Structure formats: structure tokens, C-alpha cells
Amino acid sequence: MTEYRHSDRSEPRSDTGEPRGSGTGGFWRRMPLIVILVVAAIGAFALRDQVTFEALRENRQALLEFRDAHYTMTVLAFMAAYVVIVAFSLPGATIATLTGGFLFSTFPGVLFNVGAATLGAIIIYMAARWGLGDKLAARMDAGAGTVKRIKDGIDENQWSMLFLIRLVPAVPFFVANIIPALVGVSLPRFAISTFLGIIPGGLVYTSVGAGLGQVFARGESPDLGVIFEPPILLPILGLCALAALPLILKALRGRKGL
């Protein structure tokens, strides 16, 4: 008669001693990304009517007085608020950029804006990479067929792709932060391409913010569509073409080699 033995086969365990199938470690790794998504969803409803151009107009005098009395504190508080807005994808990134120009002029305002936006982007990138990116990138590396070719194509042209998604105005900022994390882009490469890639757009909106004093005096609203005006848009598209040039040349060489 065969004797029944309970737990005759030991359950595979991870390095921490937890069962590999429990998924506890995976859950905690995804927690930062989950928190960001939850806060972003809440903020989309709770803050959409709070961070507006009208709010900036109504509080402009108080902001200027506080800046004049506590300049360094104002810079730190502004950048911290901007990092939070970007990191949690909260409404008001454009207003924050205008505020940076309004409070600190085009320069050094653009440095504060671009620096804070880059830090916020790094937080999203790290959360996505820690929770999903490393595992997904490893699976793509180990895969075959179309998925593998896409991953290899991105790896071979990372700088061009990273600058391209930053420069093209149609690519949402959140998407441009998530994609590099999911395909295994290194942190230094992501940080450098983000900082440099968002300078053109950041410079445009910061300069608009620097002129808000005259806009307020006339009782008007800023023209946020200025980035699509030919004198602004064409140079940005030129930078896009420059970023895409290595991709185009490689594609042409590939066709000639067929």
C-alpha cells in the first residue's frame, strides 16, 4: 500500500525564502508605479480646476512678493512642486512652466523648469523600470521574431529614438518616460536625453511665462499655441529630422545591402 506523504515535493522558493509563485516580491516592486498611477488618477479630477492660468493671475502679486523676500526658498519650493507634478503626472505642468518663466525670467527660469521636469521624469522612469521594465526587457531579449527585432532596433538607435520622442510635440511626456524604462534604456542615457531633449519646448514656454507681466496688464491669456507657429515649430522639426537622420541612413544602407 502506497503511503501518502504531505509536502513530499518542496515548493520552489526565491532567494528571500518566499515561494516563487506567491508574487509578494513582484507586488512590492510594482508598488511605486501603482502609487503614481493612483495619484495621477485622483489628481486628474481633484486638481484639474485648481492649477490654472486664472489661479496664477490671481496670486501673481503674492508670488512675486514671496520671491523677492525669499528667493532661494522660492526656487526650491517651485522645483519641488514641479517635480511632484511631473512625477505623478498631475495637471498643471504647462502652468508650472509658465510660472517658472514668470517668477525667474527666461534665464535661469528655463534651467529650473527643465531640471525639475527631468527629475520628475526620472522618478516615473525608475518606478516603471523597477516594477516592470527589467523583467520585460529581459523577456524581449530572450524572445524571437518581431518582438526581438523591435528590441534590437531600439537598442541600436537608442540616442536617436530617445531624442526623437522628446522633440516630437505629439508624444505625451508620460509616454516618453515609460517607453525607455520598458525597453531597458540605462538611467544616465535616459536622464541626458531627457534634459537636452526637452530644452527647446521648455525654452519656448518659459519665455512665454517671462512675458506674462504684460499679458496680465492687458487682461489677456497667453498664447500657448505659439509652439506651433512656423518660426518656432520649424526649428523643432529640424531637430527632429536631425535626431531621425541616423535611423534614415541606416534604413537606406539596409535597402542597398539587399
N, C-alpha and C positions, 0 to 999 in steps of 0.2 A: 504494500500500500504506500502510495507516494505521500510524503509528509509535506504539508503546506507551510511554507516559510514566509512570514511577513517581512517585507522590505529585503527580499533576497538580492534585489538589484539596487545598489545605492544610486540615489538621484544625482545627476551631474551638478556640480556646484561651481560657482565663479571663484575668482581669487579672493573675494571677500568672505567666502563661506556661504553665500546665499545661493539658493537654487537658481540655475541659469534661466529657467523658464519663468521665474517669478516676475521679472520685469521691473523690480523695485528700483534697481540702479538706473535703468533707462528712463523711468519716470522722473527721477530727481535730476537727471541730465537735461530733460526737456522742460523742467520747471521754469527756468528763466525765460524761455521762449513763450511758454504758456502765459506767464505773468504779463509779458509785453503785449501779447495778443488780447488778453482780457482787459488790461488798462487801456489799450488803444480803442477797443470796442466801447468801453464806458466813456472814455474821453470824447469819442466822436459824437455822442449825444449830449454829454454834460457840458462840454466846453465850446461847442460849435457857435454859440451865440455870445460867448464871453470874450474870446480873443479875436477882436475885430478892429478894423481901422477906426471905427467910431470910438471904441474904448481908448485907443491910443490918442485920438484927438481930444477926448475929454480929460485925460490925465497927463497931457503933454507938459503942462507947466509944473506940476508936482514932480514929474520925472526929471525935468531939466534942473530944478532946484536941488533935488537929491543928488544928481550927478555932480553939480557944482560944489556941493558940500562934502561929498564922499565919492570921489572919482574912482579910486581903486575898488572900493566896496561895490560900486555900481557895475564896474566891469565884471567882477567875479560873480555877482548875483545874476547879471544878464546872461553870461555864458553858461552858468549852471542851469538857468531856466531854459535856455536854448537847447542844451544837451538833453534835458528831460523831454522837451517837446519832440526832438528828433528820435531819441532812443525808444520812446513809447508811441511814436507815430501819432502824436496828438495834433489836433487842429491848431493852426496858427504859425506854422513855420515861415510863411511868407511875411506875415505881420512882424514876426520876430526879426527877420532880415531887414525889413524897413525900419524897425525900431533901432537896430544896430547902427544903421546909417544916420538916423535922426539924432541919436544921442552922441555918437562918436565921429560923425562925418564919414566921408568915403574911406579915408585912411586915418586912423587904424581900424575903423569900423569893419571893413571887409575882412581883416585878419581875425577879428573877434568872431564874426559870423562864420567864416569858413572853418576856423579852428574848432568852434563849438559844434558845428554840423558834422565835422569829421569825427569828433569824439563820440557823438551820439550814434553815428553810423557804425563805429567800431563796436559799440555795445550791442547793437542789433546783430551785427556780423558774428560776434563771439557767441551770443545766445543761440543763434541758428546753427553755427558750426558745432558747438558743444553738444547741442541736443540732437541734431540731425546730420550735419554736414560731413563729419569724418566717416560715419558709417555709410552714408550714401555715396560719398566719393570712393570709398573702398569697394563698394559693390559695383560702381561704374567701371573702376579699374579692372575688376575681376570678370566683368561681363564680356559680351561679344556682340558682333553685329553693329547695328545702327547706334545703340547707346554707347558702345565703346568708341566708335568713330567720333561721335559728338564730343565725348570727354577728351579724346586725344586732340581734336581740333581746337577746343578751348585751351588746353594745356599748351599747345604750340603757339598760340597767339594771345596769351593772357594779357599782355600790356595793351595791345590794340583793342581787345574786347572790353577791358576794364575802362579805358578812356572813352571808348565809343558809347557805352551805356551811361556814362556820366555826362557826356556832352550833348547827347540827343535829348532835347526837351521833352519828347513824348514818353520817355522811360520814367515811370514813377520812382521817386527816391527810395521808397521802401523796397521795391523790387530790385533796384540796383544794389541794395545792401544784402539781400537774401541770396541772390543767384551766386555771387562769388563764394559764399560760405558753403553752398550745396555742391560745388564742383571742386572744392579743395584748394582754393586760392590762399596763399600764405598771408599772414597778417601784415607784415611790412609792405608787401606789394599792394594789398588792399588799401592800407592807410595812405600810402604815397599817391596812388592813382585817384583815390577819393579826394584828398586835399587839393591836388593840382587840377583834377577834372571838374570840380565844382567852382573853381575860381571865376571863370567867365560869367556864368549866371549869377554867382554871388556878387560880383563886382557891379553888374547891371542893377540889381535890386538894391544894393547898398547905396549906390549913387542916387537912385530914386528916393530912398529914405533920407539921404542927406539934404534933399531939396524939399522935404515935407514942410519946413517952416513957411515957405512961400505958398505952398498948396493950402496949408491951414489958413493963412492970411486971406486967401481968395475964397475960402469956404468951399473948396473943391475936393475931389478924391484923386489919389494918384493913379496914373495910367499904368496898370500892371501888365498891359499888353505890349509895353514898349519892347520887350524882348523879341517880339515877332516883327518889329519894324525892320525893313531891309538893312539900314546901317548897323543894326545890332545882330540880326539873325544871320546875315551873310557871312560875317567873320566866324560866328559859331559853327555854321555849316562847313566853312572852310576847315576849321579844326576837326570837325567830324570826318571830313574827307581825308585829312592828314592821318587821323587815327586809323581809318579803314584802309589806307594805302598798302600796308604790309599784307593785309588779307587779300586785297585785289591782286597784287603782284604774285602772291603765292598761288592764287587760283589760276592766273594766266600761265604761270610756269607749269602748273599741273596739266593744263589743257595741251600745252605744247609738247609735254612729255608723253601724251597718249599716242 
